[in-house]
Amino acid sequence: MVDRRQVVLIMTDSQRWDMLNCYRQTGLKTPQLDRLAAGGVRFERAYTCQPVCGPARAALFTGTWPHANGSWANNLPPSADVRTVGQRLQAAGLRTAYIGKWHLDSHDYFGRGQCPDGWDPDYWYDMRNYVEELSPQDRWRSRQESTIQEGVSADFTFAHRCSNRAADFLERHGDEDFMLVVSYDEPHGPYLCPKEYYDLYADYDFPLSPNVHDNLADKPEHIRNWAGKRLEEDSRGFRIRRPEYFGCNTFVDAEIGRVLDAIDRRCPGAMVIYTSDHGHMELSHRLYIKGPAMYDEIARIPFIVRWPGHAPAGGVNPNPVSHIDVVPTILEYFGVADPGTLDGRSMLGSLPDPASRPNDAVFMEWGRLEVDHDGFGGFEPIRCIFDGRYKLVVNLLTSDELYDVQADPYEMTNLIGSADHAAIRDGLHDRLLAWMNDTRDAFRGYHWHTRPWRTDAPGITGTWHYTNGNRQRPTEASEPKMLDYDTGLPPASRVRQVQPRIEG
């Protein structure tokens, strides 16, 4: 039997890490994802690159940070010279197919309905393709989340139609090398699924975490603004009763089960990667949905890898991992050379050992939710580092946060001003600033350095030429090399000191 190189990447939208029973037993039913975890490695501390749909996906599918690829808000597509994993694999002669929500073109949520370069047009199917299959009446009905949809069958839903196409791809191409992406919109609103799934949770309350009762006294100003009227409400009366959301969560689990069945039937040795783009606050810290914060409820995501014969079944890795490392991992799996322009690094070698630590730290960011409106605070630049225990969050326009996630898993006590933690805080801050420089963060500058608590930082006076550095991003081997401004020749180094220039 010929060994095949096959990857199926399955993705959901707005599915918190603890909405899977294999992560936390809350009463929610996710038997198919639990089955996947039982056959592979479950990562306990996996993080998105930015907890909002488009930027999260841009990082996941390009292996570059939102601040570098240009997609730092919804409705901002990656730059034309940024390549997706599909483009890289297709250039290497591999079959690639993408089925489901894309969210990486300028048409935001629904997409253009047009297959981008790098993917098989015979299988391309995004949310615009879905709604264009519906009558105007059904299109309207598919977007209503205020009432339970009587008479909605599974085959009416986007999830079911994605699963159908995925099963067809696997049936036809299960004996080839390939990468298949199956990207569900569910359990994102409008929570469309058959009524029997809603009924499972008609009388169900999701367990309240202690941080639901956070008074936000030590939280940044924009967080209190986001909480709004909930800040004055008696949290003892809070309930998380959302049968539509939790029902859709179990429904998409069942649809994923259909794809897993097809994998097990046609290509049982395939590597299966499952994740979500971000989570959902669900009243933690008195907040709702997602937005400009780095709390685990939205930044921490489920991440499971099943790789038969390599990754041990039932393995649990407790160390931090990031979506930024998915593309280099897939490229190494397929034997495709790293182009030298990726911001992550492969986790492939660590998969056989769940105790391994792929990263010393992971990073996260926020720019804004989307460019089409000014909700969710508008522009709220944030950079974050998490080393597996401590999480430092620099909220550029408000105040900052430091949490000992090991001792304080619900991120209730902000240690940013703690003298006992100053050395830890400043060390993380140095690493965060270095990361911003190393990755050519377009938003970097001295304001990230001169925080009120950073007593050894230089003052604003004299810091106009911050780091005095020129930091060009690497170019693809097939592209012309960048030239030095002063010589017109290729520079000896992409990172180099430059003299400040005054031009009249």
C-alpha positions in Angstrom: 0.0 0.0 0.0 1.4 3.4 -1.0 1.7 5.9 1.8 -0.1 9.1 1.0 0.5 12.6 2.2 -3.0 13.9 3.1 -4.2 16.7 5.3 -7.8 17.6 6.2 -8.1 20.9 8.1 -11.5 21.3 9.7 -12.5 24.7 11.1 -15.4 26.2 13.0 -16.3 29.8 13.8 -16.8 31.3 17.3 -16.3 28.0 19.1 -14.7 28.5 22.5 -12.2 25.9 23.6 -14.5 24.9 26.5 -17.5 24.2 24.2 -15.9 20.9 23.5 -16.6 18.2 26.1 -13.1 16.8 25.7 -11.7 20.1 27.1 -14.3 20.8 29.8 -17.4 18.9 30.8 -20.1 21.5 30.9 -23.0 19.4 29.7 -22.5 20.4 26.0 -22.5 17.4 23.7 -19.7 17.1 21.2 -19.2 13.4 20.7 -17.5 13.6 17.3 -14.8 16.1 18.3 -14.3 14.1 21.5 -13.8 11.1 19.2 -11.2 13.1 17.2 -9.4 14.1 20.4 -9.3 10.5 21.6 -7.5 9.5 18.5 -5.0 12.3 18.5 -3.3 15.1 20.5 -5.4 17.8 22.2 -3.5 21.0 22.8 -4.6 22.6 26.0 -3.1 26.1 25.4 -3.7 27.0 21.8 -4.2 30.6 20.8 -5.5 32.5 17.8 -3.3 35.3 16.3 -6.1 37.8 16.5 -9.6 37.0 18.0 -11.7 38.2 15.1 -12.6 36.2 12.0 -10.7 37.7 9.1 -7.4 38.4 10.7 -7.4 35.1 12.5 -7.9 33.3 9.2 -5.3 35.4 7.4 -2.7 34.3 9.9 -3.9 30.7 9.9 -3.8 30.3 6.1 -0.7 32.4 5.3 1.6 31.8 8.3 2.1 35.5 8.6 0.9 38.0 11.3 -2.1 40.2 10.5 0.0 43.3 11.1 2.4 42.0 8.4 0.0 40.5 5.8 -2.3 43.5 5.8 -5.4 41.8 7.1 -5.5 43.5 10.6 -9.3 44.0 10.5 -12.3 42.3 8.9 -12.8 43.4 5.3 -9.1 44.0 4.8 -7.8 41.2 2.6 -4.1 40.1 2.7 -1.8 42.0 0.4 -1.4 40.7 -3.1 2.1 39.4 -2.6 1.1 37.3 0.5 0.7 33.7 -0.4 -1.7 31.2 1.1 -0.9 27.6 2.0 -3.1 26.6 -0.9 -0.9 28.5 -3.4 2.3 27.1 -1.9 1.1 23.5 -2.1 -0.5 23.8 -5.5 2.8 25.2 -6.8 4.4 22.0 -5.5 2.0 19.9 -7.6 -0.4 19.0 -4.8 -4.2 18.9 -5.0 -5.8 21.6 -2.8 -9.5 22.2 -2.1 -11.2 24.7 0.1 -14.9 24.2 1.1 -16.6 26.7 3.4 -16.3 30.1 4.9 -13.3 32.1 3.5 -13.5 35.6 4.9 -10.2 36.7 3.2 -11.5 38.8 0.4 -12.8 42.4 0.6 -16.4 41.2 0.6 -16.1 40.2 4.3 -18.6 37.7 5.8 -20.2 36.2 2.7 -17.3 36.5 0.3 -17.2 37.0 -3.5 -18.2 33.5 -4.4 -15.1 33.2 -6.6 -12.4 30.7 -6.2 -9.0 32.4 -5.4 -5.7 31.3 -6.7 -4.4 28.2 -5.0 -7.6 26.1 -4.7 -9.5 23.7 -6.9 -12.4 25.7 -8.5 -14.4 22.4 -8.9 -14.8 22.3 -5.1 -14.7 26.0 -4.1 -17.8 26.8 -2.1 -18.1 29.8 0.2 -21.0 31.5 1.9 -21.9 33.6 -1.1 -22.2 30.5 -3.2 -24.5 29.1 -0.5 -26.9 32.0 -0.3 -27.1 32.3 -4.0 -28.5 28.8 -4.1 -31.4 30.0 -2.1 -34.6 31.8 -3.1 -34.9 35.4 -1.8 -37.4 34.1 0.9 -35.1 31.3 2.0 -32.1 33.6 1.9 -33.9 35.9 4.4 -35.0 32.9 6.5 -31.4 31.6 6.6 -30.2 34.8 8.4 -32.9 35.0 11.1 -31.5 34.3 14.6 -34.3 35.8 16.7 -36.6 32.7 16.5 -36.2 29.0 16.4 -36.5 28.0 12.8 -39.4 25.6 12.5 -39.0 23.2 9.6 -35.3 23.8 9.0 -33.8 20.5 7.8 -30.1 19.6 7.9 -29.8 19.8 4.2 -31.0 23.4 4.2 -27.9 24.5 6.2 -24.5 25.7 5.1 -22.8 23.1 7.3 -24.5 20.2 5.7 -23.8 21.4 2.2 -20.1 21.8 3.1 -20.0 18.3 4.6 -21.6 16.9 1.4 -18.9 18.5 -0.7 -16.1 17.4 1.6 -17.4 13.8 1.6 -17.5 13.9 -2.2 -14.0 15.2 -2.5 -12.7 12.5 -0.2 -14.6 9.8 -2.1 -13.1 10.9 -5.4 -9.6 11.8 -4.3 -8.9 9.6 -1.2 -6.2 7.7 -3.0 -4.2 10.9 -3.9 -2.0 13.4 -2.1 -4.0 16.4 -1.1 -4.9 19.1 1.3 -8.6 19.7 2.0 -10.0 22.6 4.1 -13.5 22.3 5.5 -14.4 25.7 7.0 -17.8 25.9 8.7 -19.5 29.1 9.7 -21.3 27.3 12.5 -21.8 27.8 15.5 -21.5 31.5 14.6 -24.8 33.3 14.4 -27.5 33.0 13.0 -27.2 29.6 14.6 -29.1 27.8 11.8 -29.8 24.1 12.5 -32.6 21.7 12.9 -34.9 22.3 15.8 -34.1 19.1 17.6 -30.6 20.5 18.3 -32.1 23.6 19.9 -34.4 21.4 22.0 -31.4 19.7 23.5 -30.6 22.9 25.4 -34.0 24.4 26.0 -33.6 24.2 29.8 -29.8 24.3 29.9 -27.6 26.9 31.5 -23.9 27.1 30.6 -21.9 27.0 33.9 -20.9 30.5 35.0 -17.2 31.1 35.5 -16.0 33.2 38.4 -15.0 36.0 36.1 -18.6 36.6 35.2 -18.7 38.4 38.5 -15.6 40.5 37.8 -16.3 44.1 38.8 -13.6 45.3 36.3 -12.1 47.6 38.9 -8.6 46.8 37.7 -9.4 46.4 34.0 -8.5 48.8 31.2 -10.9 51.7 30.4 -12.0 50.3 27.1 -13.0 47.0 28.8 -15.3 48.9 31.2 -16.7 50.8 28.2 -17.4 47.6 26.4 -19.2 46.1 29.4 -21.5 49.1 29.4 -24.7 48.7 31.5 -23.7 45.2 32.6 -21.1 46.9 34.9 -23.9 48.1 37.1 -26.0 45.0 37.0 -26.1 42.4 39.8 -24.1 39.5 38.3 -25.8 37.1 40.7 -28.7 37.2 38.2 -26.6 36.4 35.1 -27.5 33.3 33.2 -26.0 31.9 30.0 -29.1 30.3 28.4 -28.6 30.2 24.6 -30.2 27.1 23.1 -29.7 28.4 19.6 -25.9 28.8 20.1 -25.3 25.6 22.0 -27.7 23.6 19.7 -25.7 24.8 16.7 -22.5 23.8 18.4 -23.8 20.2 18.7 -25.1 20.3 15.2 -21.8 21.3 13.6 -20.2 18.6 15.7 -22.5 16.1 14.0 -21.6 17.5 10.6 -17.9 17.2 11.4 -18.6 13.6 12.3 -19.8 13.0 8.7 -16.5 14.2 7.4 -14.5 12.1 9.9 -16.5 9.1 8.8 -15.5 9.8 5.2 -11.9 10.2 6.2 -11.9 7.0 8.1 -13.4 5.2 5.2 -11.3 6.6 2.4 -8.0 7.9 3.9 -7.6 6.7 7.5 -4.0 7.7 7.6 -4.6 11.3 6.8 -3.5 14.1 9.2 -6.6 15.8 10.6 -6.2 19.2 12.1 -9.2 20.8 13.9 -9.5 24.3 15.3 -11.7 27.4 15.5 -10.9 31.0 14.6 -11.7 32.5 18.0 -14.0 32.1 21.0 -16.9 34.1 22.6 -17.0 36.0 25.8 -20.4 34.8 27.0 -20.5 37.3 29.9 -17.0 36.5 31.2 -15.7 39.9 32.6 -19.3 41.1 31.9 -18.5 41.1 28.2 -20.2 39.7 25.1 -19.2 38.3 21.7 -15.5 39.1 20.9 -13.5 42.3 20.7 -10.4 44.2 21.7 -9.2 41.9 24.5 -6.9 38.9 25.1 -8.9 37.0 27.7 -8.9 33.3 27.2 -12.6 33.1 26.4 -11.9 34.6 23.0 -8.1 34.2 22.4 -7.7 30.6 23.5 -9.1 28.1 20.9 -9.5 24.4 20.5 -6.8 22.7 18.6 -6.6 18.9 17.9 -4.3 17.0 15.6 -4.8 13.4 14.7 -1.9 11.8 12.8 -2.2 8.0 12.9 1.1 6.2 13.6 2.8 9.4 14.7 0.8 11.5 17.2 -0.2 9.3 20.1 -4.0 8.7 20.6 -5.4 10.5 23.6 -2.3 12.7 24.0 -2.6 16.1 25.8 0.0 18.8 25.2 -0.2 21.5 28.0 2.2 24.0 26.3 1.4 27.1 24.3 0.9 26.8 20.6 -0.3 29.3 18.0 -2.2 29.3 14.7 0.9 31.1 13.2 2.6 27.7 13.2 0.0 25.8 11.2 1.3 26.7 7.7 5.0 25.8 8.3 3.8 22.5 9.9 1.7 21.6 6.9 4.6 22.5 4.5 7.0 20.3 6.4 4.5 17.5 6.4 4.3 17.7 2.6 8.0 18.1 2.1 7.6 21.6 0.7 10.5 23.9 1.6 9.9 26.8 4.0 10.1 29.9 1.8 11.8 31.9 4.5 9.0 34.5 4.6 6.8 32.8 7.2 6.4 34.1 10.8 5.8 30.8 12.4 7.7 27.5 12.7 6.7 23.9 12.2 5.3 21.9 15.1 5.6 18.6 13.1 8.5 17.3 15.1 6.7 17.9 18.4 3.5 16.0 17.5 4.8 12.6 18.5 5.6 13.9 22.0 2.7 15.6 23.8 5.1 16.8 26.5 7.1 18.8 24.1 7.1 22.6 24.0 6.9 23.9 20.5 7.1 27.6 21.5 8.7 29.5 24.4 5.9 32.0 24.1 3.0 32.8 21.8 1.9 36.3 20.6 -1.5 37.8 19.8 -2.6 41.1 18.5 -5.7 43.4 17.8 -6.2 46.3 15.4 -9.9 46.8 15.0 -12.9 44.6 14.4 -13.6 45.7 10.8 -13.2 48.7 8.6 -16.8 49.1 7.6 -18.1 50.4 10.9 -16.8 51.9 14.2 -18.4 49.5 16.6 -16.3 47.4 19.1 -14.3 50.5 20.0 -13.0 51.3 16.5 -9.2 51.3 16.5 -7.9 49.6 19.6 -4.3 48.5 19.0 -3.2 45.7 21.3 -0.2 43.4 21.5 0.1 40.4 23.8 2.6 37.8 24.8 1.9 34.6 26.8 4.7 32.3 28.0 2.6 29.5 29.3 2.1 31.1 32.7 2.1 34.9 32.5 0.2 36.9 30.0 1.2 40.5 29.3 -1.3 42.7 27.4 -0.3 46.1 26.1 -3.4 48.1 25.3 -1.8 51.0 23.5 -4.6 53.6 23.9 -5.7 52.7 27.4 -4.0 50.8 30.3 -2.2 47.5 30.4 -2.7 44.0 32.0 -0.6 41.2 33.4 -2.0 37.9 34.6 -0.6 34.9 36.3 -2.8 32.4 34.4 -1.5 29.5 36.4 -2.5 31.0 39.7 -5.4 33.0 38.3 -6.9 31.0 35.4 -9.9 33.4 35.1 -7.7 36.5 34.8 -9.4 38.3 37.7 -6.3 40.0 39.2 -4.4 42.5 37.1 -0.7 42.4 38.2 0.5 45.2 35.9 1.4 47.4 38.9 2.7 44.7 41.2 6.2 45.3 42.4 6.6 41.6 43.1 6.0 40.9 39.4 8.0 43.8 37.9 10.9 41.8 36.6 8.6 39.2 35.0 6.5 42.0 33.5 9.5 43.9 32.1 11.1 40.7 30.7 7.9 39.8 28.8 7.7 43.4 27.6 11.2 43.3 26.2 10.3 40.1 24.3 7.1 41.7 23.0 9.0 44.7 21.7 11.6 42.5 20.1 8.8 40.5 18.4 7.3 43.7 17.0 10.6 44.7 15.6 11.5 41.3 14.3 8.2 40.8 12.5 8.2 44.3 11.0 5.0 45.3 12.8 3.8 48.3 10.9 2.3 49.7 14.1 5.5 49.5 16.2 7.0 52.7 17.8 8.1 54.2 21.0 4.6 54.4 22.5 4.6 50.7 23.0 7.8 51.1 25.0 7.1 54.1 27.1 4.3 52.6 29.3 3.6 54.3 32.7 4.8 51.2 34.6 8.1 50.8 32.6 10.2 53.0 34.8 13.5 52.4 32.8 12.0 53.3 29.4 13.3 56.4 27.7 11.0 59.4 27.7 9.3 60.5 24.6 11.9 63.3 24.2 14.7 61.9 22.1 12.9 58.8 20.9 11.6 60.0 17.5 13.9 57.7 15.6 12.7 54.6 17.5 15.5 51.9 17.4 17.0 53.7 14.3 16.5 50.6 12.4 15.5 49.6 8.8 13.6 46.4 8.9 12.7 44.9 5.5 10.6 41.8 5.4 12.2 38.9 3.5 11.1 38.3 -0.1 10.1 35.1 -1.9 12.9 33.4 -3.8 10.9 34.0 -7.0 10.6 37.7 -6.4 13.2 40.5 -7.0 15.2 41.4 -3.9 14.5 44.7 -2.2 17.2 47.3 -2.8 19.0 49.6 -0.4 17.7 53.2 -0.6 21.2 54.7 -0.4 23.0 52.4 -2.8 20.4 50.9 -5.1 22.1 47.5 -4.4 20.7 44.5 -2.5 21.3 45.3 1.2 23.8 43.2 3.2 21.2 42.7 5.9 17.4 43.3 6.0 17.8 44.7 9.6 20.3 47.5 9.8 20.9 50.8 11.4 20.1 54.0 9.4 20.9 57.6 9.9 17.9 59.9 10.4 17.3 61.9 7.3 15.8 65.4 7.0 14.4 66.2 3.6 13.2 69.6 2.5 
